[in-house]
Amino acid sequence: MKKIEAIIKPFKLDDVKEALNEIGIQGMTITEVKGYGRQKGHKEIYRGAEYVVDFIPKVKIEIVVESGRTTEVADTIRKAANTGKIGDGKIFIFSVEEAIRVRTGETGSDAI
């Protein structure tokens, strides 16, 4: 099993969710996060004063899939989240040792 974490722009969340539903991925965890990468934040003007926004709002999607679907899911996320502009995000893939469904006690791929 693999865990896929994707950090994307918030307005692309619905596009990614729809694309994942189309390939049969139903469960995911979404977290609102803030951070920065190469864009290093940006400047905004509020009531005449200029200030730097260091941390940009993003959304983190977490999905656990069977190892054989990792490339398909990662490619689907990448295509759906892509705007072609800086700050589109990143996708990270981790190995998952075990998964256990709390309600039934199912383990492994049965739990996901």
Phi and psi in degrees as a GROMACS rama.xvg file:
@    title "Ramachandran Plot"
@    xaxis  label "Phi"
@    yaxis  label "Psi"
@TYPE xy
-131.156  145.437  LYS-2
-106.142  127.441  LYS-3
-109.662  122.777  ILE-4
-113.47  126.155  GLU-5
-123.494  129.44  ALA-6
-103.995  117.823  ILE-7
-133.777  171.059  ILE-8
-71.5544  138.86  LYS-9
-56.7039  -36.789  PRO-10
-73.243  -8.45797  PHE-11
-93.9984  -1.36371  LYS-12
-59.7734  -46.2366  LEU-13
-62.9001  -39.1198  ASP-14
-62.3094  -43.7062  ASP-15
-66.5603  -44.0568  VAL-16
-59.5155  -46.2109  LYS-17
-62.7627  -42.4267  GLU-18
-64.3668  -39.5021  ALA-19
-69.1058  -38.1438  LEU-20
-61.5569  -36.7638  ASN-21
-63.7687  -28.7899  GLU-22
-99.4365  10.2141  ILE-23
91.0264  12.5236  GLY-24
-90.551  118.871  ILE-25
-108.632  -35.3823  GLN-26
-101.244  137.853  GLY-27
-159.349  159.16  MET-28
-115.138  133.73  THR-29
-118.124  134.293  ILE-30
-132.378  134.674  THR-31
-81.9069  125.48  GLU-32
-130.531  170.07  VAL-33
-133.15  145.858  LYS-34
-176.391  -173.629  GLY-35
-153.266  156.111  TYR-36
-129.265  -125.591  GLY-37
-66.3509  -26.5445  ARG-38
-72.1786  -17.9987  GLN-39
50.599  38.5199  LYS-40
78.2125  -169.451  GLY-41
-156.242  168.579  HIS-42
-100.768  142.411  LYS-43
-131.747  157.38  GLU-44
-114.514  125.811  ILE-45
-129.192  119.201  TYR-46
51.2543  42.9375  ARG-47
84.1372  -8.77033  GLY-48
-104.742  135.056  ALA-49
-90.8722  134.327  GLU-50
-142.445  158.576  TYR-51
-97.3291  129.267  VAL-52
-97.2164  105.019  VAL-53
-75.5131  -38.0235  ASP-54
-110.989  123.331  PHE-55
-92.0463  134.536  ILE-56
-64.4988  133.045  PRO-57
-138.318  174.367  LYS-58
-124.395  134.264  VAL-59
-106.105  125.387  LYS-60
-106.305  131.384  ILE-61
-121.3  128.398  GLU-62
-138.419  136.734  ILE-63
-110.465  127.835  VAL-64
-133.073  163.923  VAL-65
-66.1059  146.946  GLU-66
-54.2813  -33.5539  SER-67
-68.8423  -15.8619  GLY-68
-102.364  1.23806  ARG-69
-57.4166  -50.5287  THR-70
-63.6816  -43.2008  THR-71
-60.7395  -45.2445  GLU-72
-68.1084  -45.2824  VAL-73
-62.222  -42.406  ALA-74
-64.9184  -38.9105  ASP-75
-62.7027  -44.7588  THR-76
-62.7439  -46.8845  ILE-77
-58.8646  -45.6591  ARG-78
-66.8671  -41.2315  LYS-79
-73.4008  -29.9124  ALA-80
-90.8138  -9.36228  ALA-81
-72.1966  127.787  ASN-82
-114.64  -13.9468  THR-83
84.3586  4.77999  GLY-84
-112.965  159.626  LYS-85
-59.487  142.517  ILE-86
91.6567  12.0508  GLY-87
-63.3199  -27.3115  ASP-88
122.366  -167.575  GLY-89
-142.322  157.375  LYS-90
-126.06  130.829  ILE-91
-119.935  142.524  PHE-92
-125.639  127.735  ILE-93
-123.615  153.015  PHE-94
-80.7517  141.728  SER-95
-114.824  123.258  VAL-96
-74.177  -43.0435  GLU-97
-155.443  151.183  GLU-98
-133.311  139.085  ALA-99
-133.797  125.618  ILE-100
-80.3027  123.297  ARG-101
-62.5728  -45.1763  VAL-102
-63.9967  -44.4631  ARG-103
-108.351  -17.3996  THR-104
83.9232  3.3292  GLY-105
-58.8922  148.242  GLU-106
-127.389  167.013  THR-107
65.388  -144.977  GLY-108
-67.2101  -20.684  SER-109
-65.3216  -26.4725  ASP-110
-79.8175  -18.905  ALA-111
